[in-house]
Amino acid sequence: MASATQPTVEGISIALLDRPPVNSLGHALRVQIASVIEAANDAPEIRVIVLVGAGQVFSGGADIREFGTPASTAEPTVRTLIGMIESSSKPVIAAIEGFALGGGLELALACHFRVATREAKIALPEVKLGLMPGAGGTQRLPRLIGAETALNMIMTGQTLGAVELEESGLFDALIDGDLIQGVVAFAAEVAAGKREAILARNRAVVLDNADAYFEYARRSLASSTRQSEAPLKCIDAVAAAVGKPYDDTLERKAFFELVTSPVSRALRHRFQAERACSKIADLPPGTATHAVEQVGVIGAGTMGAGIAMAMLDAGIQVLLMDQRRDALERGIEAIRGNYGRSLAKGKVSAEQVEQRLNLLRGVLDYQDLAGVDLVIEAVFEDMAVKESVFSTLDAVMKPGAILASNTSTLDLDQIAAFTKRPQDVVGLHFFSPANVMRLLEVVRGRQTGDAVLATVMQLAKRIGKIAVVSGVCDGFIGNRMFGHYTRVAGLLVEEGASPQQVDRALEAWGMSMGPFRMGDMAGLDIVLAVRSRHYKTHPEWKFPRSLDRLCELGRLGQKTGKGWYRYASGQRVALADPEVDALLDEYRREQGIAPRLMSDEEIVQRCIFALVNEASALLEEGIAQRASDVDVVALNGYAFPAHRGGPLFYAQEQGLYSVVRAMKQFGDQSGDTFWKPSPLLVGLAEAQSSFSSIGATP
């Protein structure tokens, strides 16, 4: 990691930002940049300084791993570097290719000139981490591109291409071809006095009807569901730039308030966790991978069609197979319909739709899949059905082909045992709709080969998924955790809460949909099928049996118009149903349960801490690699609120000692043995340690 000076032509010094992979502005790189600027200013022969990023990337911005550590405030800070640039006796040019994000863009905004390749992209994405620009971005950007465009970028974290901003005044030149050659030519003009340098801070921000504009922006936030204060503080900071001399005092104060906020801590945890989950501790570096150019998908239902689209979107050829011609035709028509709707909304072009559909072929026979590189089954969740599929695949697939199951709960090792090539079997648990949901649980069987694992992790990135590796167990990471979440919610209802109260409490806390509305949407018969299997495999668990009663009455959720709620014909609005209240009252009388009032706080704690206890067990058993992986699954697969950071991050924020005490109280109150805290959780609480000490958490 270094920043080197290279006088490529007489009078021009190039400062290379070199800190792979994205040239983040960590302390070591900041020191090097400062030394280059100082040296160039002290050298009489140097007339112009150029900042350029190594690896075809300018800078990804601040290193958030340093936040809250001494390195974040160690000199020179980014603000100090910016001060050095603005006070430099030699003009400084930012030469941007790839991307300039956050603090990297703020560094560029402080330069006397900016040039970029036409493909370059810029953003101030701090708001996505519950933050705002903290090195003058809210003050310099409006002075260069105008308050309205700047505020939209800053409030949304939107990424824009250099070409989109060609006429904005942000760039002094867009360069075709080689960046270094282009910036050297530009720098020669600067050295010859042919370009006038005007610092951004010395420009004025003018906006007609500014007060009304910013008030409208604030009102638009008031009606949203944002949990972060960052967007509002961004508005206030940009408003402070209009018609006034440069002053970043308000911005700095607001930034330091946000950086210590629980919301920003949670969002930064998510950011780091999603980047850590692709790292597999025991996978040898440089493990060879297989080429995946053609994929087979078995089952043309909703899940199979979605998986096919995920592959098609990435330019991968797909053979979609179903043994029933009518089902295959419906699946292909569903794919066409989805692309048609995306085309109508302007999300894809007609050319893109045509390209993707040309990569799709429907087939009716297993033999047609023999030559594909990877096959994914998306058939009925029944072990006998899986056996039929995998024994057939074992007989017809080419040597080295990867055999993947989309099972969400079943034993992958048992599925692999249906073949003579268990090393080629892996679980790829997509979440519905598979072409939209970002999460992919990659289930690593006992004999799954390293090359197979490395290949599917690489494929996941190619198709835009966040892949989390899970060991083999019933339900893997996500369904195993959330099975207890819904089980506990059912027990709360039997003890006296209503489905509406439970859903409202959890939705107010941040879950996008409560467990009872979610069950109705998924189909209560599907929920009961999994639950019935657990009745046999886990007789020690305490189960709510009111679900069985609903299903016996044909109340299967939205698809039958009645479940925990009732639904008007053709609508999905969940309406309270007195019949459910009566059913629950009768059930409680039969079971001798005296209903009691309970607070929303208790409801939330019992449901969320159920996730925490089971997640701790997953870590202890080695099913999950690291605590942050569990959080990634909850955040991306089950709509756990981002501003809470995930179940284990949330538990850490609450204090593990308090969490353990609450679990013991729930056990005493309910008689449910599940509430015995996991030994790992107890050990961490007693040691005053954290989940981040488990595995390779970022």
Phi, psi and omega in degrees: 000119185200166172228115189251151176260129180227098174291098185280330173221166184302126174087000182239125178249133180251122175263114184267119176277109188230092177213084184303152003268345186233016178056044178293148190275061174290170187301317183299318179291323179299319178300317182293318179298316180300319182293324178295315181296316179298314182297319180294321179292332180276348184265113183301330184284344181273128181246338182218142177246135177241130173259125180218145182270144174282159175069025178060030175222133178287290177194138176276002177098201184296154174271102187292346176293341180274346183303133179081003178248163178302332182297331184292332181250001179291138179282146358278134173281174176299321178297321178295316177301317180298319177298321178295321180294312184293331180265003181298137177284345177251134179301142179245131180246130172268123179251109192251126165225166185070253178213153173233112186239148172052234181301332176296317176291321179299323175299316180293323180297333181279346182290161180288330178217157176224131172234158182206155169287159181292339181271353185295152178229147181227156176193154167244084191270014187303329183300332179290345176253018180072022182238188172216164176305139185236007180233040174093005183299323181286347180257323183277318184300315177299330180287343181258322186238003180095151187294320185292311180296318181296315182297319179298317178298315186288319182289328184259343186072018186298140175264131179238148177276154180301322181297324179296335183251017186301323183264006187280338186098357180289318183254140177275341176195144169254135189251129172266141179084209186293128183295315184298313178300318181293317182287328176296318177297318178296317181297326178297323176295319179297315181298329180276002179078019181271355179234133179267129181267121174233112181297147180302322184295341182266003178266161182258152174250118180243132179212118178292144178052043185300316183300316180294321181297312183288329176293321176299319179298320179293318180295324180295332176283324185300330182270000181268178181252023181299135178265345184267146175277353187303312182301320179295319179293328175298317179300313182299320183291315179294321178301325181291345180274338187289122175070015183230157175296159181302129177201113182258020182299313181297316180300313182298316180298314181295320180300313183291333173292317183289323187295338178261003183284149178302323182296314180294321177301318181293316182291325176291324175299315179300314181304312181289322182296320181292336176273336181278332190292342179281349181272124182247113192303319186259014176270118185303137177302141178076015178305130181295147179239158177270149173287135176237099181249338181221129184239137172258140177235124181258120182108114185259023176285196183302314182291313181299317179296321179294318177297317178301316180296322179300322179286315180300320180299334180265007178080024181259134177294139183231132169253110180266121185243137169212138183284348176257122183299319182296321179293320179297316181295321178296319180297315179294321178294324177297319178297314178301318180296319179298316179293325178298318179293321178296322178296317181296330180272359179078015181280335176222160177267163177299324179296318179295319179299314180298317180300317183290317180293332177291341178274355185258135174221132177269138179224160185243357187229140178304325183300332179293342181268359191304328186262002183286159181277332182213135175235136181239122176269137176228060184254183184303141185280076181215132187296325179295321177294318179298321180299315180299316182295310188285329175293325177290316178299320180301326183281329189253336187285150180292155177301138178086352177294145179270129180253114185243143176248138175269016181306143181257348183216334192284161184289109182294327179295323176293321177297316180298328182290348175284356181239169175261011182225057183300337179293341181263001184262135181213156175263132173235090183270098176280156177250142187274138356285130191295334179278354183245312185296136187278336187280141171223116174276119178261112186264119184264109179288169181301328183246009179302128182289152179300318181296323178295315180297314180298322182294314183287331175293320177295318178297319180303316178296320181297324181265011173078027180258154170264110186262130176240128181277134177234146168282180182271124172196171180293112178091354181056216184279303190292304184292331177294316178296307188283345170299320177287326177301312180286327178296314179295322178299320178296321178293324177299320179293320180292334180277348175144343177286161174261156175305323180295319181295317180297313180297315181298316183298315182287326177290321177296328179288335176139346178295138185290334180210134179291164186296331182280320173296321179297317178299318178298323181289319182287328185110115185291337176292325177291318177299316182292327180299317178291317181299319182296324177294323179290332176306322183275319186278338182226066181295345181283344180280151176267120185249141170279124184262002179296333176300319179302319181298316180301314182294324178299331179272004180079014179271091187255009178110206186302325185292340176251002180083353180213140174204236171292335177237175171247156185226129176294153184306126176077006182238160181243014178286125182280121181246135178300142184234117179302334179297324178290319177301316180294319179299317181292320178300315180296317180299316181298319179298316180299323183271359180069031181264122176273110183298144180229159174281142176221151183278158174298326180298317179296319180302311181297314182298315182295319180290314183287321179289339172297319175299317183297315183294317180289325177297322177297320178295322178299320177292315182299323181277353181078014177291319174256143181290319188210159182300319183294335175297319178299317179297320179300318179298312181296320183291319189260344181250340188227015175058033171299137187297128183300325183286356173261347172083352184112158185302316184283325174296318179298316179299319179299318180294328180284337185100116186295329179298317179292324179296316180298317179299317181297320180297318179297322178295319179297321179295316179298322185284320189261338185075011181273117183293345177303330187283003171293116186299143180299146179303324179298315181297316179298316181298318179295320180297316182292326181275359185052040179258191185222162177296335182294349177278353182265124178069206186257048180298142181296000000 
